[in-house]
Amino acid sequence: MQSSDLKKLSVRVSNTLSRLKKLQRYREDSRKAMRSSYAEFERNKVKKMRLNIQSFLVQCDDTSINETFENVEYTVDVIRQKVNLLLTEFENSSIKAQRKQLTLKQAPLISLIKTCIRHHGELLRLHEAMQKVKYQPELSLIALYKCLDKIQQCEIYLNENFSDELFSVKGVSKYKVRISRDLYTCNINAVCALPDGQVLVADWRNRRVKLLNQQYQVVSHQVVNDNALDMCLITPSEAAVALDDNEVQFITVIQSKLVPGRRLQLQHNCYGIAHYKGDLFICSKTALYKYALSGTLICRLYEDTSASFTVYKCAVSPTGDRLYITSPDQHKLLTLARDGTLLATYTDSALDGLYHLHVTPAGQVLVCGYWSNTVLQGGWEGESKLATLATQKDGVWYPGSVCYCSTTSSIIVGQDGDNILVFRVE
């Protein structure tokens, strides 16, 4: 085998191994998100059970004051029976069903992860064997064919299972998010799905963050100091809200209530915000900055001052190796490496007003066309459109935000108006 052929094959093997690792990491992240969602659900159930028991014990204590032993309403046996009943109700609640559902959902992910590991190991061993016999013509030829055959197997598998799997919309529902205290028509600029199925929405026009329950009803709201421009999750129960006064407001969900926390004051605009493993990525209109959660500036990753709005919103891939940025003035979706190097650029004449975007736990890229009233699915590499998921015919009206909820398998679209749209997808 000629040296040039061996180099080409080595590059092909390297690319295939890299894609296998990436697919494995994506699915591991999906499994992690799934397990986190279930853990949050179970924690909430445990909290509720504890509150019920505490409430009952307080009731017993209040009733027992100034009573003789013979007249005590709640004896030890009665208390034991009631506590046992509460524990039984807890065990028989949806915990068991959720555990079963988690097991079923995890099964294909576990299988895929194991297959990726197997393919990766087999291809790596074949490539190493080729290097050892490259000066032995007969053995080298046998190793070459085996290696090419394995590459083909891997590529077929990758094409069938990689993160560009298309969403298929199965239905859409509309939910009102306006509350009586709102003075203006809502404008939902950001949406975050919590692992337990609740949803946070940022209402730009009314300067509120609202918490929706699993039925998409507003159950809590929190006024913020200025217009909310974007929002991202920090933990399964904490969000960071980017405000128009160059500030980041942290808000925590505690027992279905919104509780404001600390604030970060920045020295530049804060139009877009994303989080990945302790790092905050903030868009200032023309630059992308990386901060620690403490508010310490780490570095400026990217800058483009050729127009007014070139770095508007951002999102991070599940593995943290890619950053996606919307550039409305240039009608572009930009893809950066983790060090800020520009990797890819995508433009689409049908996507007017490229403002908001979202990356799912599996790596799928969703983008909104504000003026064109469209929601698209783009390729993970940041260079192509895979599908138009929703348009004005589906009820989309000036979409300002989009988010995928893996708990409910739905895409939530926030827009200019009092309603959000929830698309059921597969």
N, C-alpha and C positions, 0 to 999 in steps of 0.2 A: 504494500500500500504506500502511495506517495505521501510525503510529508504534508503537502497542502490538503490532501483529502482527509488525512488524520486530524488536521487542525479544524477543518469544517465540521467534521463529525464531533469533535470535542466541544465545539461551540454549540452544536445542536443538542448534545447530551446535557451540557451545562444549562441551557435554556429550559429544557424539559424538566431537569431536576429542580430548577428554581420554581417553575410553575407548579410542580407537585408539592413543594414545600409551602407555596403560597396558598394553594387550595386546602392543604392540611390545616394551616393556621386559620384561614377563614372559617372552616368548619369547627375548629376547636373554639374559636371566638363565639360562633353561633351557639355551640353547646354551653359555653360558659354563660352567655347571656340568658339562655333558657333556664339554666340551673339557678342563676341569680334571681330571675323572675319568680321561680317557684319558691326560693328561700324567702324572698320578700313577702310573698303571699302567706307562707306558713308563719312568718314572724308576726304579721298582722293578726292572724287567727289566734296565735298564742297570746298576744297582747289583749285581744278582746276577751279571751277566756279568763285571763288573770283579772281583768277589770270586773268581769261578772262575779268571780269568786270574791274579790275584795269588796264589791258592792254588797254582796250577800252577807259577808262577815260583819260589815259595818251595820247593816240592818239588824243582825243578830245582837250586836253589842248595844245598839240603841234600845232595842226592845227589852234587853235583859237588865238594864239599869234599875236599881231599887226594887227588884223582884226577888222573892224567896226562891230557893231551889225548886220547891214543889210547883211553883207557878211559872217557872221559866218557860217561855214559849218554844225556844229553840234548844233542845237538849243536845248532848253530844251525838247521839244516834241520828237525830234529825239533820244536824249539820253535816255529819258524815254522808248521809244519803243524798243530801242536796249537792254537796261537792262532787260526789261520785257521779251524780246525774249530769252535772256540768261538764265533767271530764268525758263522760260517754258521748254527750252531744258534740263535744269538740272532736272526738275520734271519728264519729259518724258523719261529721260535716263533710264539706267538699275536699278535705285534706286527702282522704284515700283516693278519691277520683282524680285529684290533681297529681298525686304521686303516680298513679297508673298512666295518666296522660303524659306525664313527663318521661316515663320509661318508654312509652310508645314513640314519642317524638324524638327521643335521643337515639333510638335504635339505628335508624338509617345514617345518622351523623357518625355514630361510633363505627359502623361498618365502613363508611366512606373514609374516615380517618385511618383505619387499619389498612384499607386497600392502598391509600396513598403511601403509607409507610412501607408496605410490601413492594409496590412498584418502584419507589425511590431506592430501596435497598438492592433490588434485583438489577436495576439499570446501573447503579453505581458499581456494583461488583463486576458486571459485564465490561464496563468502561475501564475499570482497573485491570481486568484480565487482558483487554486489548493492548494496553500499554506494555504489558509484560511480554506479549508474543509478537509485537509489531515487526520484529526482524526475522520472524519465522513465517514465510509466505503461506503455507497451508493452514497453520493454526490461526494466523492473522485473518485469513479469508473467512474461516468458520466463525471466529469471534465477531467479525464485521457483520455478517448476516444475522447472527443472533442479536447483536446490538441494534441493528436497524429494525429488526422485527419487534424488539422490546420498545424501541422509541415509538413505533407505529401504534403498538398497544396503548402506551401511555398517552399519546396524543389523542387517540380516539376517546379514551377515558376522560381526559381533561376537557375535550370539546363537549362531552355529554354532561359534565358535572361542574364546570368552572362557574365563577360567580356571575357571569353574564346570563344566568338563567332568567328568562323573561317572566315578568308578572302578568297574570291573566286576570282581568277585572271581572268579577262575578255579580256585582251589584253595587248600588250606591244608596246612601241614606243621608238625610240632611238634619242637622241638630242646631237648635237655637242656643247661642252663648251670650246673648244680651241679658243684663240684669236690670232691675228697677232703678238702681243708682246710676246707671250709665246715662250721660247727658247727650252722647252722640252715637251715630251709627258705628258699630264695631269695625275695627280693621285689625285682623289677626295676623300679626307680623312674624310670629314664631310659635311652633308647636313642639312639645316634647312628650313622648309616651313613657310613662313610668312602668317598671316591670310588673306591677300588680294590675295593670290594665287601666289605671287612672291616667288622665291627660292634663298637662299644663298648657295653657295658651296665653300668649302675650297680646293684649289688646292695646295697640299703639295709640289709637285716637282717644281712648278713655283712660289711658295711663294706669292700667290695671293688669295684674297677672291673675288668671282664674284657674281654679282646679275643677276638673270635670271628673265625675265618678265613672264607673264602668258602663253606665247607661248614657254617658255624655251630658249629664246634667251638672250645672254649676253648683258646687257644694261649698266653695270657699273662694274668697278673692282678697287680693292685697293691692292697695294703692302704692304706686312707685313715684319717685320724685320728678320724673320726666317721661317723655315718650319712650316706650320699650321698643328697641330696634331689633333685638335678637335674643336668643336664649339657648342654653345648652345644659345638659345634665352633668353634674360633678360626681354624684353618687346616686344610687337608686332612689334616694329621697331628697336630694338637694340639687337646686338649679342655680345657674349664674345668669343674670339678666343684664344685657348691655343696654345702657340708657343714653339718651340724646345729650345729657350733660357731661359726657366723657367719664361716666361712672359705671362700675359693675356692682350690682346688688345681688347678694346671695339670699336665696329663699329656701326654706326647708318645709317639707310636708310632714306634719306630725298628727297622726290620727285624723287624717282627712281635713286638716286645717293648715293654712299657709302661715308660716312664721318667718318674719324678716330677720336676716342675720347681718353679718358684717358687710362693709362696702369697700371697694377699691376705687380710688380717684386716680385717673390717668391724665397724662399730659397731651393726649391727642384724642381725636374722635374715636368712637367705639361703635361701629356699624354692624360688625359681625363678630361672632364668638364661637369657639369650639374648644373641646377639652379632650386630652388624651393622656392618661396615666400621669396625672399631676402637672401637666403643662397646659396653659391657656394660650390659645391662638386668637389674636384679636386683629380685625381689619379696621383700618382708619380711613378708608376711602381710596387711599393711594399706596398703602403699605401694609404688610402683614408682619405683626410682632409676636414674639414668643415670650410669655411671662410664666413665672412660677405662681402657684396658687396663693402665695403670700403677697403677691403684687410686685415682686422684684422683676424688673425687665431683664430678660436673658439675652435677647438679640433681635435684630430686625432681619427677618428671613427673606423678604422680597419687597421691591418697590417699583412703582411705575407712575411717574408724574406727567405722563403725556396727555392725560385728560383728567376730568374732575372725579369720576367714579371708576376707578380701574381695579380696586381691591375692595369689594363690597361685602360679600358673605364668604364663609369658609366652612369646610368639613374635612374630617380626617378619615382615612381608610381604617378598617378594623385592625390592621397590623401596624398602623402608624407609619408606613413607608411612603404614603402618598398624601398630599394635601390638595384639595380641590378649592378653587376660588372662582367666584363670578365677577365678571368685569362688564357691567351694564353699558358703559359708554362705548366699549369696543365690541359689544355683542359677542363676548367670548366666555367659554368655560376653560379655565387654566388648570393644568395638573402639574404640581411641583413635587420634587423629591423632598425627603424630610429635612434636607439642608437648604432648601429654597431654590434649588436648580430647576429651571423650567423644563418639564419633560414633554408636555403635549398641549396643544391648543385646539379647541373645537368651536366652530361657528355654525349657525343654522338660521337661514333666512326666515324659517317658520317659527322661530323662537324669539319673539320680540319682548324686550324687558326681562332679560336674564338676571333675575334678582336672587332668588332663594334656591338652595339646594340641600340635599340630605343624602347621607350614605348609610345603608342598612348594615346590620351586623354581619351579613353575608357578603358585603362589598358592592351591592348594587347601587348605582348612582341615580338619584331622582332630582330633576330640575324643574323650575317653574318659569313659564313665560307670562309675565304680568300683563303686558299689553295684548298679547296674542291669546290669552285665556287658555293656556295649555299646560299640561303636566307630562313630561317626557321621562323615559328611562334611557340613560346613557350607558356607554360601555365603561368598564372599570379602568381602561387604559386612558380614558379622557379624550378619545379621538373620534367617537362615533355615536350616532343615535340608534338605539335598538328598537324603541317602540314609542308611540304616542299613547299614553295611558288614559288621558281624559282631556276633553275640550269643552267649549262653551255649551255644546249640545248636551253634555252630561251635567250641566249646572255650574261649571267652573266660571267664576267671575272675578277678575283681577286677583289671581292667586298670589298671596304674599309669603306663603310658607307651606312646607310639605314635610311629612314625617311618616315613617313606617313603624307600626306597632306589631312586633313579633308575637306578643301574647294573644292578640286577637286576629292576626293575619289580615291587617287592614292598613290602607294608606289614608292618612288624615290630611286634608287640605284646608288651610286657613286662608281666608280671603277678605276682600273689602265688602263687608256686609255683616248682618247679625247671625249668619249661619256658617257652620263648618260643614264640609262634605267628608263622609267616611266611605271609602271604597273597599269592599270586600275583595280580597285577591287570593290567588293561589300561585 
